[in-house]
Amino acid sequence: MKSKALEVILIIAFVLILDPFSASAETYKWTDDEGVIHVTDDPTKVPDKYWEQEKVKKEEVKTAPETKPAQPVQQPPGPETEKRELYGDYPLDWWVYKFKALRKDIADTEEDLGKKQDFIAFYVRGRIYGILLTKDEASRFEQYRTEIPVIEEKLKKLKDELEELQRKATIYGVPRNIRE
């Protein structure tokens, strides 16, 4: 009986996770020289030569039903109808994506480092106060102690990379709200 209830709960959880009405993403579609149609949600994967063509479209994917306004709203020309403005060798979408991805990597690395440093501090305090700790905690302590310098070096490199990206973005005139 318990396994049947668990099975029902898992099925419900799976359906909720894969709820098609909550999906929303930007997609980029182009046809290459051989006639093959490509679709991606990563603007950095679109080859530069296809950005100049009218075939590349930035579309908002909407699976939820929409209500239509009584009067049609005139949309201003967007990336679909205008030639893309380049900042350096890349369109603005590329810069946005790069900054967002780099900042996420930095935040994730800082979080991981913080958790491991907190565990090290907990372990050391436990030893000072004579708290008995398990073998698993001792091995995790040793593992984290060797990982922390590697993570700190990775974090330094990511921050240097962000600083360099900000420097280049400033030179190429990328808007300040994206750089900062």
C-alpha positions as CSV (number, residue, x, y, z in Angstrom):
1,M,0.0,0.0,0.0
2,K,2.8,2.4,0.9
3,S,4.6,1.7,-2.5
4,K,1.4,2.5,-4.4
5,A,1.0,5.8,-2.5
6,L,4.7,6.6,-3.1
7,E,4.2,5.8,-6.8
8,V,1.3,8.2,-7.1
9,I,3.2,10.9,-5.3
10,L,6.2,10.5,-7.7
11,I,4.0,10.6,-10.7
12,I,2.3,13.8,-9.5
13,A,5.7,15.4,-8.8
14,F,7.0,14.4,-12.2
15,V,4.0,15.9,-13.9
16,L,4.4,19.1,-11.9
17,I,8.1,19.4,-12.8
18,L,7.4,18.9,-16.5
19,D,4.4,21.3,-16.5
20,P,4.3,22.5,-20.2
21,F,2.5,25.7,-19.2
22,S,5.5,27.1,-17.3
23,A,8.1,26.9,-20.2
24,S,9.4,30.2,-21.6
25,A,12.6,30.7,-23.4
26,E,14.2,32.6,-26.2
27,T,15.1,30.5,-29.3
28,Y,17.2,31.3,-32.3
29,K,16.6,29.6,-35.6
30,W,18.6,29.7,-38.8
31,T,19.2,27.7,-41.9
32,D,22.9,27.0,-42.8
33,D,24.4,26.9,-46.3
34,E,23.5,23.2,-46.7
35,G,19.9,23.9,-46.0
36,V,19.9,22.4,-42.5
37,I,17.7,24.2,-40.0
38,H,19.3,24.8,-36.6
39,V,17.5,25.9,-33.4
40,T,19.1,26.8,-30.1
41,D,18.4,28.8,-26.9
42,D,22.0,29.8,-26.6
43,P,22.8,33.0,-28.6
44,T,26.5,32.2,-28.5
45,K,26.0,29.1,-30.6
46,V,24.6,31.0,-33.6
47,P,27.4,31.5,-36.1
48,D,28.2,35.2,-36.7
49,K,27.5,35.0,-40.4
50,Y,23.9,34.0,-39.8
51,W,23.2,37.0,-37.5
52,E,23.4,39.2,-40.5
53,Q,20.7,37.3,-42.4
54,E,17.0,37.8,-41.9
55,K,16.6,34.0,-41.2
56,V,17.8,34.3,-37.6
57,K,14.8,35.0,-35.4
58,K,14.7,35.6,-31.7
59,E,11.3,34.2,-30.6
60,E,9.6,34.0,-27.2
61,V,8.4,30.4,-26.8
62,K,5.0,30.4,-25.1
63,T,3.1,27.3,-24.4
64,A,0.5,28.8,-22.1
65,P,-2.6,30.1,-23.8
66,E,-2.7,33.9,-24.3
67,T,-5.6,36.3,-24.0
68,K,-5.7,38.7,-27.0
69,P,-6.3,42.4,-26.4
70,A,-9.3,44.0,-28.0
71,Q,-7.1,46.3,-30.0
72,P,-4.0,45.0,-31.6
73,V,-0.9,46.6,-30.2
74,Q,1.7,47.8,-32.6
75,Q,5.1,46.4,-31.6
76,P,8.2,48.5,-32.1
77,P,10.7,47.0,-34.5
78,G,12.9,44.5,-32.7
79,P,15.8,42.2,-33.4
80,E,13.5,40.2,-35.8
81,T,13.2,43.2,-38.2
82,E,16.3,45.2,-37.6
83,K,19.8,44.5,-38.4
84,R,21.6,43.5,-35.2
85,E,23.9,46.1,-33.7
86,L,27.3,44.6,-32.8
87,Y,29.4,45.6,-29.8
88,G,32.9,44.6,-30.8
89,D,32.4,41.3,-32.8
90,Y,29.2,40.2,-30.9
91,P,25.6,41.2,-30.6
92,L,24.1,42.5,-27.4
93,D,22.5,39.2,-26.6
94,W,25.9,37.5,-26.5
95,W,27.2,40.1,-24.0
96,V,24.1,39.7,-21.8
97,Y,24.5,35.9,-21.9
98,K,28.2,36.0,-21.1
99,F,27.8,38.3,-18.2
100,K,24.8,36.3,-16.8
101,A,26.6,33.0,-17.1
102,L,29.9,34.3,-15.6
103,R,28.1,36.0,-12.7
104,K,26.2,32.7,-12.0
105,D,29.4,30.7,-12.1
106,I,30.9,33.2,-9.6
107,A,27.9,33.0,-7.3
108,D,27.8,29.2,-7.4
109,T,31.5,28.9,-6.7
110,E,31.3,31.4,-3.8
111,E,28.4,29.4,-2.3
112,D,30.3,26.1,-2.6
113,L,33.4,27.7,-1.1
114,G,31.3,29.1,1.8
115,K,29.7,25.8,2.6
116,K,33.0,24.0,2.7
117,Q,34.6,26.7,4.8
118,D,31.7,26.5,7.2
119,F,32.1,22.8,7.5
120,I,35.9,23.2,8.2
121,A,35.2,25.7,10.9
122,F,32.5,23.4,12.5
123,Y,34.9,20.5,12.4
124,V,37.8,22.5,14.0
125,R,35.5,23.9,16.7
126,G,34.2,20.4,17.4
127,R,37.8,19.1,17.9
128,I,38.6,22.0,20.2
129,Y,35.6,21.3,22.4
130,G,36.1,17.6,22.4
131,I,33.0,16.7,20.4
132,L,33.3,13.2,18.9
133,L,33.0,13.3,15.1
134,T,32.4,10.5,12.7
135,K,34.9,9.0,10.3
136,D,32.8,10.4,7.4
137,E,33.1,13.9,8.8
138,A,36.9,13.4,9.2
139,S,37.3,12.3,5.6
140,R,35.1,15.1,4.4
141,F,37.2,17.5,6.4
142,E,40.4,16.3,4.7
143,Q,38.7,16.4,1.3
144,Y,37.4,19.9,1.8
145,R,40.8,21.1,3.1
146,T,42.4,20.0,-0.2
147,E,39.5,21.3,-2.3
148,I,39.3,24.8,-0.8
149,P,42.6,26.2,-2.4
150,V,41.5,24.8,-5.8
151,I,38.1,26.5,-5.4
152,E,39.7,29.8,-4.3
153,E,41.9,29.7,-7.4
154,K,38.9,29.0,-9.6
155,L,37.0,31.9,-8.0
156,K,39.9,34.2,-8.6
157,K,40.1,33.2,-12.2
158,L,36.4,33.7,-12.7
159,K,36.5,37.2,-11.1
160,D,39.5,38.1,-13.3
161,E,37.6,36.9,-16.3
162,L,34.6,39.0,-15.3
163,E,36.8,42.1,-14.9
164,E,38.3,41.5,-18.3
165,L,34.9,41.1,-19.9
166,Q,33.8,44.3,-18.2
167,R,36.8,46.1,-19.5
168,K,36.2,44.9,-23.1
169,A,32.5,45.7,-22.8
170,T,33.3,49.2,-21.8
171,I,35.7,49.6,-24.8
172,Y,33.0,48.3,-27.2
173,G,30.3,50.5,-25.7
174,V,28.1,47.8,-24.2
175,P,25.4,49.5,-22.1
176,R,26.4,50.1,-18.5
177,N,23.3,48.2,-17.1
178,I,24.6,45.0,-18.7
179,R,28.2,45.5,-17.7
180,E,27.5,46.1,-14.0
